[in-house]
Amino acid sequence: MKSRMAEVRIKEGMPTADEARRRLATELELARRRGVRLIKLIHGYGSKGVGGKLRGAMRRALAEQQAAGRVGRVVTGEDWSIFDATARALLDDYPELRQDPDLERGNAGITLTELT
């Protein structure tokens, strides 16, 4: 059985925001081809912990992908909690996500994305 979730470490190699956006687009397409339904994007939260360029660039890129219908639900790490409606819906549809170590941790360095 194919895994329904993939982890993408976009921050590895310290790419620029533009490089990371291109890499994200490539990773999303590769995941679609492999039949992956969910991406856990690890983008980091900035060296000072107040929001780095990669985090902002990745979230803007995902919003654009979502508006174009290429990704579905998106949950930021800060909202990755049973108290968030979108997160709860993902947990209902993908029960294996309940085992995710970042659930309920408020990890600003990740974003979960459902592919369409």
C-alpha positions in Angstrom: 0.0 0.0 0.0 1.3 3.5 -0.9 1.8 5.9 1.9 -0.8 8.6 1.9 1.6 11.1 3.5 5.0 12.4 2.6 7.3 14.7 4.4 9.1 17.4 2.5 12.1 19.1 4.2 12.1 22.3 2.1 14.6 24.0 4.4 17.4 21.6 3.8 20.3 23.2 2.0 19.2 26.6 3.1 17.5 27.6 -0.2 16.4 31.1 -1.1 12.7 31.8 -1.0 12.5 31.5 -4.8 14.4 28.2 -4.9 12.1 26.9 -2.2 9.0 27.9 -4.1 10.3 26.1 -7.2 11.2 23.1 -5.1 7.7 23.1 -3.5 6.0 23.0 -6.9 8.2 20.1 -8.0 7.6 18.2 -4.8 3.8 18.7 -5.0 3.8 17.3 -8.5 6.0 14.3 -7.6 3.7 13.5 -4.7 0.7 13.6 -6.9 2.3 11.2 -9.3 3.1 8.8 -6.5 -0.5 8.9 -5.2 0.4 10.8 -2.0 -2.6 12.7 -0.5 -0.9 14.7 2.2 2.3 16.6 2.5 3.9 17.6 5.8 6.1 20.6 4.7 9.0 21.3 7.0 10.0 24.9 6.2 11.3 26.1 9.6 10.2 29.2 11.4 13.1 31.5 11.0 16.4 31.7 12.8 15.1 34.2 15.4 11.8 32.3 15.9 9.7 35.1 14.6 8.9 33.9 11.1 11.5 33.5 8.4 11.3 34.2 4.7 10.9 30.5 3.9 7.9 30.1 6.1 6.1 33.1 4.6 7.1 32.2 1.1 5.9 28.6 1.5 2.6 29.7 3.0 2.0 32.2 0.2 2.8 29.6 -2.4 0.4 27.1 -0.8 -2.3 29.8 -0.7 -1.7 30.4 -4.5 -1.8 26.6 -5.1 -5.0 26.4 -3.1 -6.6 29.2 -5.0 -5.7 27.4 -8.3 -7.3 24.2 -7.0 -4.0 22.3 -6.9 -4.1 21.7 -3.1 -7.0 21.3 -0.8 -7.0 21.9 2.9 -3.9 23.6 4.5 -3.2 23.7 8.2 -0.3 25.7 9.7 1.7 24.1 12.4 0.4 26.7 14.9 -3.2 25.5 14.2 -2.3 21.8 14.0 -4.6 20.9 16.9 -7.9 19.1 17.6 -9.3 22.5 18.4 -9.0 23.8 14.8 -11.9 22.8 12.5 -9.7 22.2 9.4 -7.3 20.1 11.4 -10.2 18.1 12.9 -11.5 17.4 9.4 -8.1 16.2 8.3 -7.9 14.0 11.3 -11.3 12.5 10.6 -10.4 11.8 7.0 -6.9 10.6 7.7 -6.9 8.9 11.2 -3.2 8.0 10.9 -2.5 11.7 11.4 -3.4 11.3 15.1 0.1 9.7 15.4 1.9 12.8 14.0 4.4 14.0 16.6 3.7 17.7 15.8 -0.1 17.4 16.6 -0.8 19.8 19.5 2.7 21.2 19.6 2.1 24.6 17.9 5.1 24.0 15.6 5.4 27.1 13.5 8.0 25.4 11.3 5.6 23.0 9.5 2.5 23.2 7.4 0.2 20.3 6.4 -1.3 20.3 3.0 -3.8 18.0 1.3 -3.3 17.4 -2.4 -6.3 17.5 -4.8 
